[in-house]
Amino acid sequence: MKSTNSSSGPLAGVRVIDMSTVVMGPYAAQILGDLGADVIKIESPRDTARFGTLHRTPGMTPLNLNVNRNKRSVRLDLKDDEDRAAALELIGTADILITNMRIAALRRLGMDHESLAADNPQLIYAHAQGFRPDSDRADLAAYDETVQAASGLLDLARRAGDIGEPVVLPSIFADKVAALTITYSVLAALVHQRATGQGQLVEVPMADTLLAFNLVEHLQGRTFEPPMGPTGFALSMNKGHRARPTKDGLAMIIPYSPQNFRDLFCAAGRPDLAEDPRLAGEFVDSRQHGEALAELVESVTPNLTTAEWIEVCSKHSIPVGPVLELDRAADDPYVREGHLLDVAEHPSEGSYRVVGVPMSFSATPAAVRRHAPLPGQHTEEVLGELGRGR
């Protein structure tokens, strides 16, 4: 990967001010930067994304190296009058502002939407926090784990796994889903801004966002009033919905249709199982038979290697995927050929793995143009553009 400051991405010419911390807001701003926007990160003296034991230089943690790439860092203390004035002037040059500060704090700083829109009516003001600002939970401190709970995700895990104390999904899932929602929301607002010259307030509460995300498939019987059944998408709630042992490892082999099951059993050398009456219809009743059929599948998958199963499943259109071990991801041919974990040279940190840009554009390619900056690295440069010296 070659780092360049020039942008040919679809958002070239758009300026974003990232006044957020941790992951949700910074990840959204990182995506906008990958797409070509000029992203300026206003960093407070303390940003938890820079905390951690793994680093070569203080503040340059693994999380920071990727989530804050394609940004310029300006170190400003918003409690300082002069620094706050500089931040306000900088925001006045922006198309988009992303923040996850609490509303009360923003009002004290004169950085709430109403205050900023008065001077910059074109500003798209994206505010993200744990819960809706007009709810009785507005002031609760929200973390990924608490939002997973509040959105029903832990309830789904408890029911699907039949466990009394479900473990949270081992990913900062709520933060990243909210980040993606921030991204497409501000892009929609940008289309409106370009057409009308008007900015607007975009609010993305994490709990609401993840609940809506979960209910896409899981509302089920509760879609109807009165209810026709419980929540929970049958295929996802199937207790046998898991990776299967193969002769030499693990693979996610998920037959869906009756024909999928029959082809799988025949390939495993058990044509007798293909005659199971539960596979005679047009579809498989996952709620009633899913777990029992899953046990039959697991009884035969050790008959072939993972590579053999991939060949069989490809031939018969059975969904399949090898289980990727993250510690070996960089050596996986799919990951390597897609440039999803290339090695790059950071000016201060040396060699490091860069998470690749997953989407491609034929005319306006996205790219990693800037390595993650040191704290405040671009303060003089950016303030100089405003005519302010340091």
HELIX and SHEET records of a PDB file:
HELIX    1   1 MET A   24  ASP A   34  1                                  11    
HELIX    2   2 THR A   48  ARG A   50  5                                   3    
HELIX    3   3 PRO A   62  VAL A   67  1                                   6    
HELIX    4   4 ASP A   81  ILE A   91  1                                  11    
HELIX    5   5 ILE A  103  LEU A  109  1                                   7    
HELIX    6   6 HIS A  113  ASP A  119  1                                   7    
HELIX    7   7 ASP A  144  ALA A  150  1                                   7    
HELIX    8   8 LEU A  153  GLY A  161  1                                   9    
HELIX    9   9 PHE A  173  THR A  196  1                                  24    
HELIX   10  10 MET A  206  HIS A  218  1                                  13    
HELIX   11  11 GLN A  220  THR A  223  5                                   4    
HELIX   12  12 ALA A  234  MET A  237  1                                   4    
HELIX   13  13 PRO A  258  ALA A  267  1                                  10    
HELIX   14  14 LEU A  273  GLU A  275  5                                   3    
HELIX   15  15 PRO A  277  LEU A  279  5                                   3    
HELIX   16  16 SER A  286  VAL A  300  1                                  15    
HELIX   17  17 THR A  301  ASN A  303  5                                   3    
HELIX   18  18 THR A  306  HIS A  316  1                                  11    
HELIX   19  19 LEU A  326  ASP A  331  5                                   6    
HELIX   20  20 PRO A  333  GLU A  337  1                                   5    
HELIX   21  21 THR A  379  GLU A  385  1                                   7    
SHEET    1   A 6 LYS A  71  ARG A  75  0                                        
SHEET    2   A 6 ASP A  38  GLU A  43  1                                        
SHEET    3   A 6 ARG A  15  MET A  19  1                                        
SHEET    4   A 6 ILE A  96  THR A  99  1                                        
SHEET    5   A 6 ILE A 124  GLN A 129  1                                        
SHEET    6   A 6 GLN A 200  PRO A 205  1                                        
SHEET    1   B 3 ARG A 244  PRO A 245  0                                        
SHEET    2   B 3 LEU A 250  ILE A 253 -1                                        
SHEET    3   B 3 VAL A 320  PRO A 322 -1                                        
SHEET    1   C 2 LEU A 341  HIS A 346  0                                        
SHEET    2   C 2 GLY A 350  VAL A 355 -1                                        
END                                                                             
